[in-house]
Amino acid sequence: MSKMPHTAMVLAAGLGTRMRPLTDDTAKPLLNVSGRSLIDRALDELVTAGVKRAVVNVHWCADKVEAHLECRTDVEVVFSDEREGLLDTGGGLAKARPLLGDDPVFVVNTDAFWMPAGPEPLERMADTFDPAAMDGLLLLADRTECLGFPGPGDMFRSENGRLTRRGDAPTAPWAYAGVRITKPQHFDGDPIEPFSVLPKWDAMIAAGRLFGVTLDRFWLHVGTPEALEEAEGWIQSRPE
């Protein structure tokens, strides 16, 4: 029996503030990089890996996101409506909880992707995730093999894959690459209000149940107009 999650939560509700003016009248996930929108790049990888259903939260330019995704016939798309107010990384999952089912799900940001494209990182995550030992599994990018991520890093990873956050350390070798597997039950009973997912990660770390899988590809984080332009140039400079 395949361990591939059949459902993914695709995070598409943000305001895209750092991407302005490109997001003045459109949602960041609809921006194109080398002819393909960010949200379609994310969905392409999920579909190729075997995901059948995508729960997409919407807020800024929600009508445009919904209209854009109407053309996708290769995956069932269900919308979690946050038009009344943004709910942050945790609250968005709490709002979508009734749509997610009870099996582990992918949670995917739409402002990053890897090259070369392909479902193998998702397949490796699915093969690695052990619900008996893990509450969360994060995809991690090497800070020396990425573009558009100037930060000091997010995580330390032990030999057995357990994660700890950077904390007060000046740097950490791994950046969160914007994809994780989690159990929807972690959001049971949570209030539908804005809150961050980070305290849940901290609880998993304290219990020794947050793990990481490393990405063996180049990672492109597209959070600003400059990063988008750099990503375009990087892709165009690669041989076919």
N, C-alpha and C positions, 0 to 999 in steps of 0.2 A: 504494500500500500504506500502510495506516494506521501512524503512528508511535506510537500509543497503547500503552503497556505493557499486556500481557494479564494480568500478575500484580502484586499488591501485597502487601507485608509490613505487617501492621497490628499495632502494638505495644500489647499489652494485658496485659502480665505484671507491671506495677509494683505496689507495695504501696499506693500512694495515701496515703502517710503524711500529707502536708499537707492531705488532704481529710478526715481524721478529725474527728469521730466518724462521718461519713457512710459511711466505708469500713471500719468495724469488722467488718462481716459481709457485705460485698459488694465487688466490684471497681469501681474508679473508672470504667472504660468503661461500666458498666451504669447509672450514675447518669443520671437524666433531666434534660434542660433543655427546658422548655416542651413537655413531653409526649413527648419523643423521646430515647432513650438516646444517649450520646456515641458509642458504637461504631456504632450504626445510622446516626447522622448521617454519620460518616466513610464507611461502606459505601455509603450512598445516593449520595453524590457520586461514588464510584469506579464504581459500577455504571452510573450515568447517563452517565459519561464513556466507558464501554465496557470497563472492566476485567472480566475473566471469572473470576478466581481470586484468593482472598485467603488468604494464609498468616498465621494469627493465633497469636502466642505467648501462653502462659498460665502463670500461677503462682499468684498470690493469688486465692482463690475460683475456681479453674480450672473446677471442675465447673459452677458457675453460668454462667460465660462460655460454656462449651461448650453447655450446655442452652439458653441464650438464643439462640445462633446457629443451633441446629437448625431454627428456623422460617424461616431465609432460604433461599428457593428460587431467588432471582434471581442468585446467585453461588455458585461452588464454594468452600467453606470447608474449609481444611486446617489442622490445629492443630500447632504446634510446642511440645512439652511441656517446660516449665521447672519442673515441680513440685519437682524435686530441688534446685533452687537458682537464684536470679536471676542472669542473665548480663550485665546492663547493655546499653547501646545497641549495643555492638560484638559482644559475645559472643552476644547473641540472634540477630544475623544469621549469625554463624558456625554456630550450632546449626541454624538453618533453611536453611543453604546448599543441602543436597541437595534441598530442596523448591522452590527458587526458579527453577530453570532457568538458562539462560545468556543470556537477553535482559535488557535493562534493566528494572528494576522500580521501582514507587513504594514508598517507605517512609513510613508515615503514623503520626503520633501520634494518640491518641484524646482528648486533653484540650484541643482547640481546634477551632474551625470558623469559617466566614465567613458573613456576611450581606450582601446576600441570597444565599440558597443557590443552587447551580447548578454545573455541571461546567466552566464556562468557564476558571477558573484551571488546572485539570488539563489541559484541552485545550491551553491556551497553553504549559504546561510540555512536553507531549508534542511540540508543533510546534517548540519551541525546542531541545530536547535534541539535540545532535549528538555521537554517540559517537566520531567521529573527533577531535573537539576537546575533548570534555568527559569527565571521569570522574564528576562529580556536578553536579546542578542543584538548587538549593534554592529554595523558595518563601519570599519575604520580605514581612513586614508592616511598614507604616509605623508607627513608634512613636506618632505623633500621631493615628492612626486605628485605635485598638484599645482593648480593655477587658480588665482583669485581668492586664496585663503592666506592672508598675512598674519593671522592670529598666532598666539603662542602654543596652540594645541589644546586638546580637551582631556585626553585620557592616557593613563598608563595601563599596560596589559601584561599580565604575568604569563609565565610559560604555559600554564594550563588554560589561558584565555580569560581569566577573571579580570575585571576592570576596576580601576579606581580613578577618581577625577583628579585633575591637575592640582586643585587646591591652591596652596601658597607657593608651589614650585614655579620658577620663572618660565619654564617651558615643559611641554610633554610631547612625545614623539608622534602621537596619533590624533587626528582630527575626526570628529564624528562626520561620517560621509552622507548623512541624511537618509539612511534606510535602517530600519530595525524590525525585528519580530518581537511581538509582545502578546500577552494574554489579555483579551478584553475584560476579563473579570477584575483586573486591577482598577477598573473605573466604575465598578458596581457601587451604587449609592453615593457617588460623588455629586456635589452640587453642580448644576449647569450654570457656571459663572466663570469668569476668567481666572485661570491659575496655570502655573508652569508644571511641566512634567518632571522637572529636575528633582523635586523632593521624592518622587516615586523612585527615580533612579538611585538616589542616595539610600533609600530604604533597601533596595535590591543589593546595592554594594555592601551595605552593612550586614546583610544576610548571606553574602557570598554568592548571589544568584544573578548578577549582571555580568555577561560575557561579551567578548568581541571577536569578530572575524575580520581579518585584514584583507584589504582590497589589493589585488595584484595587477592593477591597471592605473593609468593616469587619471587623476580626478580633477574635474573642472567645476569650480564653485562660481556661480554667476549671480552675484548679489548687487552689483552696481553697473552703471552704464560702461564704465571703464573695463570691468571684468568681462562684460558681454563682448565688448570689442576685442579684448585680448583672446577670448575663447574663439571668436570668429577667425582671427588671424592664426591661432594655433591649429585649428582644424584645417584651414585652407593650405597651411604649410606642409601638412602631412601628405605623403604619397598615397595614391588610391590603393 
